[in-house]
């Protein structure tokens, strides 16, 4: 195809303090330069929607301490993607290749040949699986459980955000791959809780229920060996009191506070001392050496029926002009599993 000379791009205009608003992002048309040797032109097909993106654009972020890319105002909004190579001046890639990488909210990207890798696919499954069941969120769940939580079959594991992309993968890995004796999910609403139990959780608690605190005590009788925390906030505070002595908390996310400036009283944090709890934060890129083995383990589990892809992806077809609105569904509970944007031509 003839190379386009321009591309639409969503740029960060104002770093939001609190909820994202209509003037947080701006749609711009930017020129595309010709390829240099070792570069490819990629047309984006799928965009990854991740809660972590909200932390990247927070005005409080210090770049050298950032969780991921930290764009300045005026920069393109960073995002994971699956795209198709439409032009190549690289010996590594040819036109039509499907590639995966970290790019931005752009229709087209000029990229170095080393900035992408082959999209992980599985015969009989849609290409979008490269961002969901075989994507970074599943790798995050796998590496968090194994490398940080050191989960074992005899463990009782609690997973918050259990109906989200990382949480739903963690439920399946803990119960169906590791074989943990008890897995308890925490999600929002009875429908999501029912779905989490279908994934394999022994129990799933609705954090919106007025009886949540009592339900948590009952569901964790005997206490908890490993807590996979995706939400932070008041749920984390409640979980401090449910942990065993020498237990582990995997600090993966804190979505409850990403769009809020409200302070949560962590009045139970002394439990970390009294119970000698290990609480460790991590980023999936900490464990890149484990990625190939993790993907193979998940592929094997999918083929054996131990890891379902059914319902684990919310695929939204959208025009490029609608990209920010789709992403914001993450913060209003409108997704089940991984939220993926399919860009319509």
C-alpha positions in Angstrom: 0.0 0.0 0.0 1.1 3.6 -0.5 2.5 5.0 2.7 0.2 7.6 4.4 1.8 11.0 4.9 -0.1 11.8 8.1 -1.6 10.0 11.0 -4.2 10.8 13.6 -2.8 10.9 17.2 -4.4 11.3 20.6 -2.0 13.5 22.7 -2.0 14.3 26.4 -3.0 18.0 26.8 -3.6 18.3 30.5 -2.4 15.9 33.2 -5.5 15.2 35.2 -5.8 15.8 39.0 -8.6 13.3 39.7 -11.0 12.0 37.0 -10.0 12.3 33.3 -12.1 15.0 31.6 -12.9 16.0 28.0 -9.8 18.3 27.8 -7.3 15.7 29.1 -6.6 14.5 25.6 -6.6 16.2 22.1 -7.0 14.6 18.7 -4.3 15.8 16.3 -3.1 15.1 12.8 0.7 14.7 12.6 3.1 14.1 9.7 4.7 10.7 9.1 8.3 10.8 8.1 9.8 8.3 5.5 11.3 5.1 6.9 15.0 4.9 7.6 16.9 1.6 7.3 15.9 -0.8 10.2 12.5 0.8 10.6 8.9 -0.3 9.9 5.6 1.4 9.4 2.8 -0.2 11.5 -0.9 0.2 11.2 -2.5 -0.3 14.6 -5.2 -2.9 14.8 -5.8 -3.4 18.5 -5.1 -1.2 21.5 -4.5 -2.4 25.1 -6.5 -0.6 27.8 -4.7 -0.8 31.1 -5.3 0.9 34.5 -1.6 1.6 34.7 -1.9 4.1 31.9 -3.7 6.4 34.4 -0.7 6.4 36.6 1.6 7.4 33.7 -0.2 10.7 33.2 -0.7 11.8 36.8 0.8 15.2 37.5 2.4 13.8 40.7 4.6 11.4 38.7 8.4 11.9 38.9 9.8 10.6 35.7 12.7 8.7 37.2 10.3 6.9 39.6 7.5 6.3 37.1 5.7 3.0 36.8 6.0 3.1 33.0 6.4 5.8 30.3 5.6 9.2 31.7 4.5 11.4 28.8 4.8 15.2 28.9 1.8 17.4 28.0 1.7 17.5 24.2 3.1 13.9 23.8 1.2 11.0 22.3 -0.6 8.9 24.9 1.3 5.6 25.4 -0.4 2.3 24.9 0.3 -1.3 24.2 -0.8 -2.5 20.8 -1.1 -5.2 18.1 -0.5 -3.9 14.6 0.2 -4.9 11.1 3.4 -4.0 9.2 2.4 -2.1 6.1 5.9 -1.0 5.0 9.3 -2.3 6.0 13.0 -1.3 5.6 14.0 -4.1 8.0 15.4 -7.5 7.3 13.5 -8.8 10.4 10.0 -7.8 9.3 7.9 -8.0 6.1 4.6 -6.4 5.1 1.7 -8.2 6.7 3.5 -9.3 9.8 1.6 -8.9 13.1 3.6 -7.3 15.8 3.2 -6.4 19.4 4.8 -3.7 21.4 4.4 -0.4 23.3 3.4 2.5 21.2 0.8 5.2 21.5 -2.8 6.1 20.6 -1.9 6.6 16.9 -3.3 5.2 13.7 0.2 4.6 12.3 3.6 4.3 14.0 7.1 4.5 12.6 9.1 2.1 14.8 12.6 0.7 15.1 12.7 -3.0 14.1 13.8 -3.9 17.6 10.9 -2.1 19.3 8.4 -4.8 18.5 8.1 -8.6 18.8 5.9 -11.1 17.0 2.3 -11.0 18.3 1.6 -14.1 20.4 -1.3 -16.0 18.8 -2.9 -19.4 19.1 -4.5 -21.3 16.3 -8.3 -21.1 16.5 -8.3 -17.9 18.6 -8.6 -14.3 17.5 -5.5 -12.2 17.1 -6.6 -10.0 20.1 -5.6 -12.9 22.3 -2.1 -11.4 22.1 -3.3 -8.6 24.4 -5.6 -10.7 26.6 -4.9 -14.3 27.5 -1.4 -14.2 26.0 -0.7 -10.6 26.9 1.0 -8.6 29.5 -1.8 -8.8 32.1 -1.6 -12.6 32.1 2.1 -12.4 32.3 1.7 -10.1 35.2 -0.6 -12.5 37.0 1.7 -15.5 36.4 4.9 -13.7 37.4 3.3 -12.0 40.4 2.0 -15.3 41.7 5.1 -17.3 41.1 8.0 -14.9 41.5 6.6 -12.6 44.2 3.9 -14.7 45.9 5.7 -18.0 45.7 2.3 -19.7 45.6 2.0 -23.4 46.4 -0.8 -25.9 46.2 -1.3 -25.9 50.0 -1.9 -22.1 50.0 -5.1 -20.1 50.4 -5.0 -17.2 48.0 -7.2 -14.0 47.8 -7.3 -12.0 44.6 -8.9 -8.5 44.4 -10.0 -7.0 41.1 -10.8 -10.7 40.2 -13.0 -9.8 37.3 -10.4 -7.6 35.6 -7.7 -8.6 33.2 -4.9 -9.4 35.6 -7.2 -10.7 38.4 -9.2 -13.1 36.2 -5.9 -14.6 34.9 -4.6 -14.8 38.5 -7.7 -16.8 39.6 -7.2 -19.3 36.8 -3.5 -19.7 37.3 -3.8 -20.0 41.1 -6.6 -22.5 41.0 -6.3 -24.4 37.8 -2.6 -24.4 37.0 -0.9 -24.2 40.5 -3.8 -26.1 42.2 -4.0 -23.9 45.3 -6.3 -25.5 47.9 -8.5 -22.3 48.2 -8.8 -19.3 45.9 -11.1 -16.4 46.9 -11.9 -13.6 44.5 -13.1 -10.1 45.2 -15.1 -8.3 42.5 -17.9 -5.7 42.1 -21.4 -7.0 41.8 -23.1 -10.4 41.8 -22.7 -11.0 38.0 -19.0 -10.5 38.1 -18.7 -12.7 41.2 -20.6 -15.5 39.6 -18.3 -15.3 36.6 -15.2 -15.4 38.8 -16.5 -18.6 40.4 -16.9 -20.1 36.9 -13.3 -19.4 36.3 -12.4 -21.7 39.3 -12.5 -19.5 42.4 -13.9 -21.4 45.4 -15.6 -18.2 46.5 -16.0 -14.6 45.2 -17.0 -11.7 47.4 -18.9 -8.6 46.3 -17.0 -5.6 47.8 -20.1 -3.5 47.2 -22.2 -5.6 49.5 -22.9 -4.1 52.9 -21.9 -7.4 54.5 -18.5 -7.5 52.7 -16.4 -7.3 55.9 -18.3 -10.1 57.5 -18.2 -12.1 54.3 -14.4 -11.7 54.1 -13.9 -13.0 57.6 -16.1 -16.1 56.8 -14.4 -16.7 53.4 -10.9 -16.6 54.9 -11.4 -18.8 58.0 -7.9 -20.0 58.8 -6.5 -16.9 57.2 -4.6 -16.2 54.0 -1.2 -17.2 52.7 -1.0 -15.0 49.7 -3.0 -11.9 48.7 -2.8 -10.6 45.1 -3.7 -6.9 45.4 -5.0 -5.1 42.3 -7.0 -2.4 44.0 -5.3 -1.0 47.1 -7.4 1.3 49.3 -9.9 0.0 51.8 -9.8 -3.6 50.6 -6.1 -3.7 51.1 -6.6 -2.3 54.6 -9.2 -5.0 55.4 -6.9 -7.7 54.0 -4.1 -6.8 56.4 -6.2 -8.4 59.2 -6.8 -11.6 57.3 -3.2 -12.5 56.6 -1.3 -15.4 58.3 1.9 -15.0 60.1 4.8 -14.8 57.5 2.3 -14.5 54.6 2.9 -12.5 51.4 1.1 -9.6 49.8 1.6 -9.1 46.0 1.3 -5.4 45.3 0.3 -5.3 41.7 -2.2 -2.4 41.3 -4.2 0.3 43.2 -7.0 1.1 40.8 -9.3 2.3 43.6 -7.2 5.4 43.9 -6.1 6.1 40.3 -8.9 8.7 39.7 -9.3 9.8 43.3 -7.5 12.2 45.6 -9.3 10.9 48.7 -7.0 9.6 51.5 -7.7 6.0 52.8 -6.9 5.3 56.4 -4.6 2.3 56.6 -5.3 1.8 60.2 -4.7 -2.0 60.0 -1.1 -1.7 58.6 0.4 -2.6 62.0 -0.6 -6.2 61.0 2.4 -6.1 58.6 4.6 -5.9 61.7 2.7 -8.2 64.1 2.2 -10.9 61.4 5.6 -10.4 59.8 3.9 -10.0 56.4 6.1 -9.5 53.3 4.5 -7.0 51.0 6.3 -6.6 47.6 5.5 -4.4 44.7 6.6 -5.4 41.2 6.3 -4.7 37.5 6.0 -7.4 34.9 9.2 -6.3 33.1 11.1 -7.3 36.3 10.7 -10.9 35.2 11.2 -10.8 31.5 13.4 -13.9 31.7 10.3 -15.9 32.9 8.0 -14.7 30.1 8.6 -17.5 27.6 8.0 -20.2 30.2 4.9 -18.4 31.5 3.4 -18.1 28.0 4.0 -21.8 27.2 2.4 -22.7 30.5 -0.7 -20.7 29.7 -0.9 -22.0 26.2 -0.7 -25.6 27.5 -3.4 -24.8 30.1 -5.7 -23.3 27.4 -5.3 -26.5 25.3 -6.0 -28.7 28.3 -9.1 -26.7 29.2 -7.5 -25.4 32.5 -7.4 -21.7 31.3 -10.5 -20.5 29.5 -10.5 -17.5 27.2 -14.3 -17.3 27.2 -15.4 -14.1 28.7 -11.9 -13.0 29.6 -11.8 -10.3 27.0 -14.1 -7.3 26.4 -13.5 -6.4 22.8 -14.9 -3.0 21.8 -14.9 -2.0 18.1 -14.4 1.7 17.8 -13.5 4.5 15.5 -10.1 6.1 16.3 -12.0 9.2 17.5 -13.5 7.1 20.3 -10.2 5.7 21.7 -10.2 7.7 25.0 -13.9 7.0 25.7 -13.2 3.2 25.4 -10.2 3.4 27.7 -12.2 5.2 30.4 -14.5 2.2 30.7 -11.8 0.7 32.9 -12.7 3.1 35.7 -16.4 2.6 35.7 -16.4 -1.2 35.8 -17.7 -1.6 32.2 -15.3 -4.4 31.3 -15.0 -8.1 32.2 -11.5 -9.4 31.8 -9.2 -7.6 29.5 -10.5 -4.4 27.7 -9.3 -4.3 24.1 -10.1 -1.7 21.5 -10.4 -2.9 17.9 -9.8 0.0 15.6 -12.2 0.2 12.8 -10.8 1.4 9.5 
